[in-house]
Amino acid sequence: MAFTGKYEIESEKNYDQFMTRIGLPTETIEKGRNLKTISEVQQDGQTFTWSQHYPGGPSITNKFTIGKESEMETMGGKKFKATVQMEGGKLVVDTPNYHYSSEIVGNKLVELSTVGGVTYERVSKRLA
């Protein structure tokens, strides 16, 4: 399934618990709650450019190729190395402390991030 598109957050589950678990300060968590974050994805075969645009805040862009180790940055600004895999149409990242998956369901981008037993679900609708 092609991921290319622009997506706006439609719903979130476990936002506060997850952001606390990854170590964001309370002030940052408060600022981020209910923001209409825009995700912009460009897919060129096995290579992706994935950007998160936070209204009134920073933008984060990660570039990666399926099956190759890449340096990435979290929404908390931490950098790490990981290898993104494609499993049954889902993009999956596993590290010792973090699990992430994303897939296209209909016209929505569904993302799951798990840290320390807390799973954050973000569903975004396609804009373009």
C-alpha positions, 0 to 999 in steps of 0.5 A: 500500500502506498503511504505517500500523502499528507495526513492530519490527526483525527484521534489519539489514544493514551496520549498523556500516558505515552508522552509521560513514559517517553519522558516529555515534560508536563509543559510540553505534553500540555502544549501538544494535547489536541494539536492537529499535527500534520504528517507528510509522507513521500514514498519512492519505492523502498525509500521514505521521507516522513515529516511531522509538522507541529503547529506553532512548533518544530518539524521533524523529518526522518528519512529511511530505506526499508531494511537499512539502518537509519538514524531517526529522531523522536518527537522528544528530540532524541536520536536513535538508529533503527531498521524499518521493516515492511511486514504485511503492508505495515511499516515496523520498527523494533528497538529494545525499548520501542515498538512502532507500526504504521499502516494505511487503512482506507484513507487513514494512517494508523500509527501505534507506538509502544514504550514501557507497556504503554501504547499510543494510537494515532489515527490521521485522515488523508488530506492530499 
